[in-house]
Amino acid sequence: MEISKAELAVAAAAQASANASQDLMGSEILVKSLQAENVQFIWGYPGGAVLYIYDALYKQDTIQHVLVRHEQAAVHAADGYARATGEVGVALVTSGPGLTNAVTGIATAYMDSIPMVIISGQVPTAAIGLDAFQECDTVGITRPIVKHNFLVKDPRDLAMTLKKAFHIARSGRPGPVVVDIPKDVSFKKVPYTGYPQSVEMRSYNPVRKGHGGQIRKALQLLLAAKRPYIYTGGGVLLGNATNELRTLVDMLGYPVTNTLMGLGAYPASDRKFLGMLGMHGTIEANNAMQNCDVLLAVGARFDDRVIGNPKHFAQNDRKIIHIDIDPSSISKRVKVDVPIVGDVKDVLTELISMIRESSTRPDAGALSAWWDTIEAWRSRQCLKYDMGSPDVIKPQYVVETLWNMTKDADAYITSDVGQHQMWAAQYYRFDEPRRWINSGGLGTMGVGIPYAMGIKLAKPDAEVFCVTGEGSVQMNIQELSTCLQYNTPIKICALNNRYLGMVRQWQEIEYSGRYSHSYMDSLPDFVKLAEAYGHRGFKIEDPALIESTLQEARRIVREEGKTVFLDFRTDPTENVFPMVQAGKGITEMLLGKDDL
């Protein structure tokens, strides 16, 4: 019997109705929402308040959950993934201590404007505020360190809340968003009508397009400049504006610098790049910052570690153009002459097209004289270091060797915080964006290994190195276990000087050599520790063995798929130079031991 069109229509309508009113648990709606956002990986740790969510994850196969050994590492790994890929990182933690353990990771992502969604469990809604087991005020605790947070009290709101969370996390100035889900909300069944296709938030509409008149003003200033300088930060990477920045710099022929967070935005191998600026920046980068007459700041925030003392910075008269997606970052620490609020990619694109249309060109004579001045500063070779005794490993040499070895490979470098971080930033010359993964704003120890394993999961064919110190690495060393379980082999290069190096450096310079609690008396045998976790380890004390051991580590990762821990015993007396002391101006630099 032939089915009529009317019957087909009725059947289709019935199917649509069934789909539209599908009854699902809150946890299932959450998983469907994550799938709709094309989430591939979640880093997390289970607990009572999130077990329904874990049960829903068990029943699907499109999202891979990575079981870390500490909630802090879950957020760091998701953060590293987000930094390397540009996608939203997702972490899942339970209520109470699960959330409080995650706070450091959330604050780290917030300070560096990293797009993340952190899902936290919560006690049942009826128990909130009653000091229930594993209860804490998630919304209150995280409010100062998130872009936004949500407490979901009705499972019918879950899909839209997730849509809003991802939208807020990745748009405008990116940042972490916390979604707090009580246990009963994840358990309760409600009709599910599908994931929202779009979202409108009356109170949140970030500006993308910069003001045309302001961009024209900026253009006039830039083209009339005698001593121009382009200062760029992490916003260029976050806004995927690397190509636009490179086009602009190459068109104008102006000198350019990157902040710690912006490394790789402009190729370090190019002559126009003056190196990193700031507290441990180069002479040429800092002097150009202080002595320029027109400064173009792109996606940077005039951080205290970048400009030093604001009063000293303001001594020299200069015109400042500041492009940033976040209006609150403009004129926050330094008065700006031409503010441009907008997406850096869009603004730079418009600026480039205006330059192409303009008949005015930069003053070639003035620019040539400015470059002569810069080259005189550069000729001082402020990053040159003394190799010292042939029996002692210099940390700078380890990083330089690593760079020479991997400069043609697709290599990602993660780091923790301290002296090793600065040496990695100074001596590894990043030519590509999103290859330097580091906690810049908060300065969090312990991020190196979680960052590396998050990146390795996302980029399995890339080489991932963690340049760390013996202090930092012990803060999340338990994640070596996660690296084994999820087959994310990384190379850990520990610059082991037996001190909390940066603390020791400050104590030597500022505290008359009173090394209060900065010496590591009882370090573990890192080689045996790595082996205990199922990996390989090497202890390197001879400078002649640095290169061969690094090559062997690369071979082991490539052929055996094991993480390798390289314990480089470096010179414990070595300091990071150049250095600008706290409260000083950026040109008041210590260049070496002779300046102490």
Secondary structure, 3 states (H helix, E strand, C coil): CCCCHHHHHHHHHHHHHHHHCEEEEHHHHHHHHHHHCCCCEEEECCCHHHHHHHHHHHCCCCCEEEECCCHHHHHHHHHHHHHHHCCCEEEEECCCHHHHHHHHHHHHHHHCCCCEEEEEEECCHHHCCCCCCCCCCHHHHHHHHCCEEEECCCHHHHHHHHHHHHHHHHCCCCCEEEEEEEHHHHHCEEEECCCCCCCCCCCCCCCCCCCHHHHHHHHHHHHHCCCEEEEECHHHHHCCCHHHHHHHHHHHCCCEEECCCCCCCCCCCCCCEEEECCCCCCHHHHHHHHHCCEEEEECCCCCHHHHECHHHHCCCCCEEEEEECCHHHCCCCCCCCEEEECCHHHHHHHHHHHHHHCCCCCCHHHHHHHHHHHHHHHCCCCCCCCCCCCCCECHHHHHHHHHHHHCCCCEEEEECCCHHHHHHHHHCCCCCCCCEECCCCCCCCCCHHHHHHHHHHHCCCCEEEEEECCCHHHHCHHHHHHHHHCCCCCEEEEEECCECHHHHHHHHHHCCCCCCCCECCCCCCHHHHHHHCCCEEEEECCHHHHHHHHHHHHHHHHHHCCCEEEEEEECCCCCCCCEECCCCECCCEECCHHHC
